């Protein structure tokens, strides 16, 4: 026999009854009479009829046995704990659950409204019946069958209180007689509350006699009821009614409630939004629209668009073109002039989308508008777009491409041709104007949509050509220039193939695994205890470290191939790195020693001297006024650390080599940015492994995470497969907006800080940091000629060694031109400068103002061209070598 249910009486007189988990008693019925109350099998003595429970909450009762009918009377004598007195209680609530209750039905439901997916909780129903009878029981068991949560209220006061507490979706009110309460008054009182906006209220009305005419539902509707239900105590009839309400009105009201979230988004959207009917009557504008146009929404809603003043700057047939697109159910986007309330004309970039509704007809038109010249977040800049007739025309300028490239951007056209040209300031303004004419655009889907629209009314030959364009645009390598045949330029082809791919194939049985040693031992070289404790010969060299012409090879010589520690201490001190990291100089020195020890001195190029050179270039760039004004201290520290670690443990082989050889690292990093991923991972492992060199140990977690992400992002940016993507994004988001501001400032004759509107956006700071380390990493062609020649010899030797090893191991030779017996070093340098360097440094110079570097680049390029024209394949002319 099961345990007796527990009874709890609250101070407010509310009785909570819950069966114990062990109870097997179904407790299926409720009997209420004057002076007594049996709640789900609990027999409770009460003092008076006014203590009849006014609210009863039932959850998950068992279905009655088939033979029981809708109601089954059952009385049980309670135990001692069941005796409770509740006098003058205005809200008695009884809640029961049985151990074998059917809870599976009370589950959530997924509802779709447009692209929005919603989860609807189990339906809640409030039954308002003054007395229990077959009809109330019929609805109760119908709720139980449908898996709804159900409450029963006996008085108007308790009904309103219960509704305000639980906000039921369906309310059923007994409207059969007015002896106990006025059903219409209860409905009106509920309708007066805000939550009732999305509630369906059902009136239970008595059957009309055969000789009585059926009454009108209008009084019920006027009182606030939604439906009427002819008295029918059948559980199935009640169930059908409730389920129809759920799938009809309740589901619709649930979707309408979700629209509040959409309107909240519209109200807070930064873009101006206008919604009109199919007849162009304004139905909605958001606050951004009010701010942009100078109107209050009350002045606009309900008006036709034709009633508002128009700008006379638009093409005569522009509105006809837009209407043609809308009537066809197509989206239109372009530039449009609108007139503000003040009378000013403003240029907007507009996207107008028709919304298809009932009957497949256009029911609404949604317009998104933004100021055409507003570089909001500087993520994308728009160029003028015009529609003439049915043909789309774009006022754009194409770039001249180098004759060895296809589909690549020629950033050279946007900046100076040489830094020693006369009129430097004039040249810089004109180069900025050329940057502004560039037409790289994102997202790519916008371009595809425009081309699709242009295809519709184009001749067949043009449409076919545009099909080919779309095929190209849908490829994944949009930023990677396509070369001609190998015969055209084998040096460029091999160089790009080696640097911009991760290997074409791997051959089994050939594995290249470089040392997994994490060299944590300090160098045996004499390392200064403090910055001031530096040998005079080194200190004298470091006095000139802020100059771009600083000779890193002299520092390499006097430090016995360990220049990184000495230069690092000097540069880090200048930028206050120890202070920012809150670490001692001894910790910083130990960290530099560990990092430098893990560079391979046996590599001819990728060694700690290269790391020191990149660190020097990064520090030089950070000292430029515009770069300094665009980054904060954390960015500077991240950039210096990234430069220091960016090639740690480099094996002297390219990513393509490692992938083709099936190296452990290539497998670990899935043939994607193999070395760059290894450099960052190893650097952080080395740093955090030993507290003596952990420069991050004293900064808080948030600063560390931000700093770590910035360092990782910069090192990964040195990977060459994304070279053109980084350069193009920099031009779009930094150069072009800056060009607009500088051109405007120059024409007005005033000095304007062009970074004021772009430096505060994290995305732009990220682009600047990426561009900075990329330029620092490959700045060799911009160094003084003697340094440039030395670097060219070192990188060539490293590539020669890789080709030798590929041939020995039977691996694919990724750069065949780098054969030490046949290679022309001048040709390889010319190809590298033409293909990678010129465009990137033109864009970087336009931002950072680097005339010295551009002059060196021009001189070095001239040197290599001269050697090539003389058919010389070495670093210098034979006569110079003899000298």
N, C-alpha and C positions, 0 to 999 in steps of 0.2 A: 504494500500500500504506500502511496506517495506521501511525501511530507506536506504539511499544511503550508499554504501560501503565507508569505510575510506581509505584514500590514504596517505602513508607516504613516503617521499623522503629523503633518507639518503645522507650524504655529498659525498659519493662515487658515487652517481647517481643511486643507486639501489632502485627500487620501490617495496614496500611491500603493497599488497592490501589484505584486509580481510573484508569479509562481516560482517555486524553486526549480532548479535545473533537473532535479531528479523526479519531479512530479510527472505522472503519466495521466493525470486527470485532464480531460479536454477543457473543462470550464467553458462551455460554449454558449451559455445563455445568460441573459440579464433580465431579472424580474424586478420591477419597481412598483411599489404600492405604498399607500399611506402608512407611515410608521415603520416600514421595513424596506430594505434594499438588498437584493442579491446581485452582486457584481461578479459576473463570470464564475458563478458557482460559489461565491463568498456571500454568506448570509449575514447582513449587518443590521443590527437593531438601531433605530434612530428615534429621537424624541418626538419629532413632529413631521408633518408633511413638508414643511418648508426646508427641511434638510435633505430632500431628495437631490441627488447629484445633479448639478446644472450642466456640467461638462463631463462627458465620458470619452476617454480616448482608448480606442481598441486597436491593437496591432497584431496582425498575423494569427488570427484565430483559425482553428481547423475548420474545414468544411463540415457541415452537418452530415450525418449518415443519410443515405438515400431515403431511408424510411422515416427520417425525422421530420421531413418537411422543412419549411422555412424557419420554424421556431420549435424549440424543444424545452419545456420547463424542467428545471432540475434544481433541487435545493440541497445544500450541504450545510451541516452544522459546523461552524468554525471552531477552531481550537481557542485556547485562552488568548492567544496573541491576536485573534481576529476580532476580539471585542473592542470596538472603538466608538467613542461618542463624538459626534460632529454636529453641534447645535449652531443654528443661524449661519450656516456656511453658504456663501454666495458662489463659490466655485469649487466644487468637489470633482477631482479628476481621478479616474481609475484606469490604470494601464496594466495590461496583462500580456504575458507571453508564455507559451507552453514549449516544452522541450522539443516536441516534434512539429513545431509550427512550420508552415510552408513559407520560407523566406526567399526562395528562388525567384518568385514572381516579382518581388519588389526590387527590381534592378533598374539601372540607368538606361537611357535610350539615346542613341546618337541621331542627331538631326542635322541636315545639311541646309544651309541657306547661302546660295551662291557658292563662292569658294570657301566659305567659313564653315567649320565643323564644330557643332555644339554637342554638349552632353546634358541631357535632361534628366533630372532626378526623378524618383518615383512620384507619381501624382498624389497630391494630398486632397482629401475631400472633407468638407464640413457638412454634417447633417444637422439641421435645426428643426427638431421635432419636440413639442412640449411633452408628449407622452410616447412611450414605446408602443408600437403596434406592428402589424404585419408589414406595413409599408416601410417603416424605418428599418425593420429587420431585413427586408428585401434589398434595400440599398446597402445595408451593412455587408450582407453576404456577397453582393455584387462587387463591392470594393475588395473584399477578401479574395474573390476569384480573380479579379483583374490585377491584384498585387498592389492596390492603392493603400495609402495610409489614411485612416479614417478617424475623425473625431465627431462626437455627438454633443450638441448643446441643447439645453432645455429652456433657457431664458434668453431674451434679447440682449441683456447685458453680458451674459457669459458668451453668447455667440460673437458679439463684437470684440470682446476681450480675446477670445480664442483666435479669431481671424487676424487681429493685429499682431498676435504672437507668432502665428504659423504661416500666414499668407497662403491659404489654400488656393489651388487652381480652380476647383469646382465647389460650389456651395449649393446644397439642395435645401429649400425652405418649404415647410409644410404650409400650403395655402388653402387647405380644405375647409377650415372654419376659423373664425376669429375669436373663439371663446378664451383661448390662452394668450395669444399675442396677435398683433397685426403684421402679417407677413410682408406687406408692402412697406410698412414703416421700417421693418428690419432691413429690407433690401435698400431703402433709401439711405439709412444710416451707414450701411456698409459701403454703398457707392460714394458716400461723402468722403471716404478715406482714399488716400493716394494709391495704396497697394491694390485697390479693387480695379484699377484701370485694366489689368490683365487677368481678371477673374471672370469665369463664366458662372452665372447664377441661374439656377433652375427652379421653377415653381411647380410644386406638385398640386394639381387641381383635381377636384372631384369629378367623377363621371357625370355628364349631363343625362338627365332622364330622357326616355324615348320621345316624350311629348314636349321636351324643352329644347329651344333653339341653342346651338353652340355659341358661346360668348366670344367676343372679339379679344384678341391678344394685345391690342393697343394699350389698354390700361396697364397691363403687366410690363410691356416695353417701356412705357412712360415712367413706371416706378423704378426701372433699372434692371428688370429681369431680361435674360437673353433668350430663354426657351421656356416652354411649359411642358409638363409631363402629366398625361392623364393617369389618374390613380390606377396602379397595377402592382400588386405585391409579388408578382412572379420574379424570382431572382434573375432569370434569363432576360426578362424585359428590362429590368433595372440595369443589368450588366450591359445589354446592347446600347442602352441610352448613354451610359457613362463612357463606353468605349468610343461611340460615335463622337461624343463631345471631345474626348481626348484627341482623336485623330483629326478633328475638325478645328473647332474654335481654340482649344487649348494649345494644340501644336502651332497654330497661326499666331496666337498671342505670345508663345514662347519665342518664335522667330522675331516678332516685333520688339520684344524686350532686348534681344541681341542687337537690334539696330541702334540701341543707345550707345553701345561700344563703338559702332561705326561713326555715329555722329560726334562722339567725343574725339575720335581721331580726326575727323574733318575740322572740328572747332580748333584743334591744336596744330593742325598742319601748317607748315610755313608757306606752302604754295597757295595762291589764291584759287578758290574753287567756286564755280557757279553751276547750278543745276537748273535747267529750264524744262518746260513741257515740250511736247512735239510741236506745239504752236508757238514756241519761243517766248512763253510767259515765264518770267523768273520765279522759281519756286524756293530756291535756297542760295544763300551766299555765306561763306565763312568769314570769321574776323580778319583773316589775311586779305581777303578780297576787299573788305571795307577799308582796311588801311591803305591798300594799293590804289583804290579808285576814289577814296575820299567821301564815299557815301555811307549812310547808315542803312542797315538791312531793311528797316522799315520803309525807306524811300525807294527800295528796289523790288521787294517781293510783291508779286502780283502785277508788275508792269511788264509790258512786252518789250523785247529788246529794241524794236523799232522806235520806241518812245524816247530812248536815251540818245544823247548827242553823239555823233560819230566824228572821228578824225578824218580830215581831208588828205591825209598823207598816204592812205592805202591806195593800191591800184584800183582802177575803176571797176574791174570785174572780179575783185578778190572775194567779195561776199557771195557772188554767184557761184564761184568755184567751191567755196566752203559748203554752201547749201547743196551743191551737186554731190559732193562727197557724202554729206550727212544723209541725204535722201536715199543714197545707195547702201546705207548702212555701214559706211567705211569711216575709219578714223582719219582726221586731218590734223596735221601739225605744221607749224611754220611761224613766221614772224608777222605780227599784226599790230597796228597802231590803234590805241584806244584813247578816248578823251576822258580825263578825270573830271570830277565835279567842278574843280577850280578852272577848267577850261584848257589845262595843259594836255598836250599829246604825249603819251608815253609808248615806248616800243616794248612789246611783250612777246615772249615765246609762248605760243598757245598750242595746247593739245586738246582737240575736241572729239569726244567719243559718243556716238549714239548708243542708247541702251534699249535693247529689244524687250518688249513686254508682252502683254496679252495679245493673242491673235497674231503673233509674229510681227507686230508693228512697232515702230519706234515710239516709245512712250516718254522718254526723257533724253536730254542731251547734257552731258557732263563736260565742262570746260576747265582745264587746269592751266593756270597762267603764272608766269614769272617774268620779272623784268629782264629784258633781253640782254642788258649789259651788266646784270648782277651776277658776279662769279661766286654764287653761294657755295660755301665750303670748298670752292676752287677745285671741285672734282671734275667739272666738265664745262667747257665754254662752247657757246653756240655761235654759229655763223649765220649770216643773213640767208633766209630761205624765202623764195617767192613762188607762188603758183600763178601761172598765166594760162588762162583757159583751162584745159584738162591736163596740161603738161606741167610737170614739176621742173623748176629751174633752180639751180643752186649757184649763188654767187660765190664761187670758190676759186682758189688758185692752186694749181698743181705744182709739185716740186720737180725740178730737174733731177733726174737720177743719174748716177754715175754709169758710165757705159758698161761697167762690168756687173751691174746689179739690176735686179728687177724687183718691183714692189717694195723697195726700201726707201726710207725717207732721207732726203738730202738736207740735213740740218745746216750744212755749210752755207746754204743760201740765206740763212737767217742772220748770220753774223759776219764778222769781218773776214776778208780774204787774207789779210796779213796785218799784224799789229804795228808795223812800222809805216803804215800808210798815213798820209797827211790828214789833219783834221780828225783826231781820234774821237773827240766828243761827238762830232757830227756823224762819224761812222757808226758810233754806238747807237745813236738814236735811229739811224736808218736801218741798222741791223735789227733793232727791236721791232721796227715796223714790218720787216720781213718775217720775223717770228710770228707776228700777229696774223700774217697771211697763211700760216700753215693750217692744214685741214685734217689733221689726225683727230678722230672723233670717237667717243665711246658713249654709251655702249654700242656694240657692233649691231645689235638688233635694230637700232634706229636706222642705221644705214641700210640694212636689209629691207626694212619696211618701206623706206623711200624708194629703193630700187624696184621693189615689187609694184609700188604704185605707178612708177614711171613706165613700167613694162606694159601696162594695160592698153595704153593708147599709142604705143610706139610701133614703127614699122617692123616687119618680121626680122630684118637683119639686125636692127638695134636690140630687139627683144632677145634674139639668140645670143648676141654679145653680152647682154646683161645676165643671161643664164650662166654664162661662163664666169662672169664676175661673182655671181652668188656662190658658185661652186668653190671659188677661191676663198671667199669670205667665210665660208662654213668650215674651212680647215682649221686645225688647231695651231698651226705655226704662222699666225698672222703677222708676227713681228720679225720673223726670220727671213731675210732677203734671199731670193732665189738666184743662184748663179747660172751662168751660161755653161757651155760644155767645157770639159777640162782643157781642151786645146786652146780656149780663149785665154785662160789665166790659171795655169796649174798651181802657181804659188798661192794665190788667193783661195782657190778651191780647196787645196790641201790644208791650208792654215785654218780656214773656217770649219772644214770637216773635222779637224782635230780638236778645235777649241769649243765648238758649239754642238757637239754630239756626245752622247755617253757610250759610244761604241756600237757598231752595227751588229756584231755577233760575237759569241764566245766559242772558243774551240776547246773541246774536252781534252783533258790531259795536260793542259798548259795553265798553270796557276802561278800568279805573281802575288806573293805575300811579303809585304815589307815588315820590318821589325815591329813587334808589339811592345817593345820596351817602352816603359814610361820612365824616362830618365829623371829621377827625382834628386840625383846627387848634384851638389853645387859644383860649379866649374872650379878647376884648380888655378884659374887665372887670378891675378890680383884684382879684387873688386873693392871699390872704395866703401868705407864704412859709412860715410856721409857724402853728400854732394860736394861739400867743400874739400873733402879729402880725395882729390883727384890728381893724378900725375900732371905736371905742368904741360907736357906735350899734348895730352888729351884735353886739358882745360882750355888750352889755346885754340884747339880746333873747335871745341864746343862754343866758344865765344861767338862763332859765326853761324850757329845752327838755325837762327831765325831767317837767314837768307836763303832764297830759292837755289842759289848757286853753290850751296854747301856741298863739299866733296865727301860723300859717304865712304868712298874707297880709301881715303886717307885715314878716316876713323877706323875702318876695318883693319888697316895695316898696323896702326899703333896699339890696337886692342887685341891683336892676335886672333882676328876673326870673331870677336865677341863685342860688336858695337852696340847691340841692342840695350844691354844693361846701362851703359854710360849715357847714351842718348835718351833712353827712357827716363832715367832719373832726372835729367835736366828738363826734358819736356813736361813730364808729369808735375814737377815742382812749379813750373811756369804756369800751368793751368789749375793748380790747386787740387790735384787728384787725391792726395793723401787726406787733405782736409775734408773733401766731400765724402770720401769713404770712411773717414774716422779711423784710419789705420796708421800705424807708425811708419816711419821711413824705412826701418829695418824690415818690416813685413813687405813693403813694396819692393825693396831691393831683393829680398829672397824670392818673391814672385817673379820678378824679371829674370833672375838667374835660372829658375826652374823652366820658364817658358823658353829662354834662349837655349838652354841645354837640350831641349827637345826639337830644335831645328837641326837639320842635317847639314853639317859643314861640308860634307862630301858633295852635296849638290852644287853645281856650278852657278845656278841662278836662285832656286827656291831655298835660300838659307837665311840665317838671321840678319845678314846684311840687307837682303831684300826687305825683310820685315822692318828693319830700322829705316830704310829708305821710304817705305810706305808710311811709317809713323811720322817721319819728317814732313812728308808731303801733306799728310792729314793735319798736322799742327800748323803748317803754313796756310792751308785753306781756312782753318778755324780762326786764323788771325785776320782774315779779310772782313771788311766792315759789314757787307751784306750777309755773309754767312754767320758772323757773330751775332748780328741782330735778329737772325731767324731761328737760332737754337738757344736752348737754356743750358745751365751748367751740367745737368744730367746727360744731355745729348753730347756735350763735349767730352765728358768722361767716357761715355759709351763708345764714342768714335775713336778715342785714343787707345782704349783697351782692344777694340775690334781690330784696329790696325796692327797692334802688337801681336795678336794671336792668329791673324787671319790665314797664315800658311803653316802653322805649327805642325811638325811631324810630316811635312810634305815629302813624298818619296822621290821627287824628281821625275814623275811620270804623270801623264794627263789622265783625266777621268775615262776617256775613251780606251786608253791602254788597260786600266784596271778592270773595266767592264769586259773587254775582250779576253783578258787573262782569267776572268772568273775569280778575282781576288776576294779575300774574306770581307774586305770593306765594301766592295761592290755588291756582294750578296747581302751584307748587313743593311745597307742603305738602298736596296732595290734598284741599283743602277741609276739612281737619281741624286744629283748633287753630292756625289760620293765624298770627294775630298773636303768640300766646304762643310758638310755635315760632320765629318771626322774632326776637322780643325776645331770647331766650336765645342763638340762633345768632349774631346780630349782636354782642351783648355780648361773647361769647368771641372773636369775630373782632377786634373793636376792642381787646380786652385783650392778645391775644397778638401782634398785628401789630407793635407797637412796644415794644421793651424798656423804654423810658422810663416806660411806663404799665402794664407787665405785672406786676401784683401777685402773680401766681402763679409767677413765675420761680424763686423760691428755695425752694419747698416740694417735697418728694419726690413721686415719681409716684403712689404709693398714696394719699397725702393729697390730692393734686390730683384724682384720679379720684373719690374719695369726696366731696370738696367739690363738684366739678362736678355729680355726679349729684344731690346734695341741692339745689343751686341750680336745676337744670333741673326737678326734680320740683316744687319750690315755685312756680316761675313758671308751669308748666303747670297747676297747681292753681287759678290765678286765672281759668282759662277757665270760663265759666258753664255750659256744657252738662253738666258733671259736678258741678254745685253740690250737688244733693240727695244724690248718691252720697257725696260727701265728708262732708257733714253727718251722714248716717245712719251711716256707718262710725265716725265720731267718737263719736256717741252710743252705739253698740253696744259699741265696744272701750274707750272711755275713761270716758264718763259712767256707764254702767250698772255696771261693776265697782267704780268709785269710790263709787257710791251705796250699794252693798252694804256696803263697808267703813265708810263714814261712818255709815250707819244703825246698824250693829253697834257701832261705837265710841261713838256717842251714847247708845245704850241701856245700855251698860256703864259709862258715865260716865268713860271714859278717852279721852285724846287719842291718836289714831292717825295716823301719817303715811300718808295714803291713797295717795300716789304710790309708796310703797316697793315694791309688788308689780307696778307697771306701767311704771315709768319706764325699766327696763333692757332693754326689748324694742324692737329697731330699728323694727319695724312700728308700734308705738305712737308712737315718737318721730316717725316720718314723718307719722302722722295729726295729731299736735299741730302740727307745722310747717306742714302744709297748712292746717289750720284757722286758725292764727295769721295767715298772710299773706292768706288770704281775708278775714278780719275786718278786717285792716289796710287792705286794698284798697278796701273799701266801708264804711269807718267813718264816712263823712260824717254820716249821720243820728244818730250818737252823739256828735258834737262839740257844743260850746256853740251855742246857737241862731243867733247871728250868723254863725258859721263854717258851720253847716249850710245856712243860707239862701244864702250866697255860693256854696257848692259846688253846690247845687241849680240855681242860675241858670246856672252854667258848664256843667254836664252837659246842661242843657236846650238851651242855645245850640248845643252841639256836635251834638246830635240834630236840632235845627232845620236846621242847615247840611247835615247828611246828607240829610234829607228834601228840601231844596231841590235838592241835586245829583241825587238819584234822579229827581226830576221832570224836571230839565233833560235828563238823559241817557236818559230813557225806561226806567229800571230799575225793578224791583219796589220798591215803597215798603214796607220791612219794618216800620216803625213809623208808621202813618198818623196816630196821635193826636199825634205830635210835629210838628204843623204850627204854625208860629209864629203863624198868624192865629187858630187855634181852640183850641190846647192849653191845658188846665188844669194848670199846674205842681203845685198842691196834690194834685190827683187822682193824678198820676203818682208823686209822692212817697209818698202813702198806699199805692198799689199796690205800690211797690218795698219799702216797709217791711213791709207785710203778707206779701208773697210771699217775699221773700228774707232780710230783715234780722232780724225778730223771732225766728224759730226758731233761726237760726244764733247770734245773740248770747245768747239764753237758754242754749243749750248751752255756749257759750264762757264765759259768766259763771259757770255752774255749775262749771266747771273752774278758771278763773283768778281768780274773785272780783273783779268789776268794777262795784261799786255806782255809781260816778260816771258811767260810761258809760250804764248802764241808766236812770239818772235823766234824763240828757240825752235819751236816746231817747224816754222817755215824754213829756217836755216838748215835744220837736220834733214828735212825732206829734200831740200836742194842738194845736200851732200849725197844722199842715196841715189837721187836721180842722175847726178853727174857720174857716179861710179857705174850705174847701170848703162848709161849711154856709151861709156867707154868699155863696156863688156867686162868690167871687173867684177868678180864674184866674191871678193874678200871685203874685209872691213874698211880697208884703206887702199889707195893706189900703191902699187909696188914701190914707187919712189919714196912715198911717205913711210912705208914699212922699213925701208933701208935706212931712213933717217932716224 
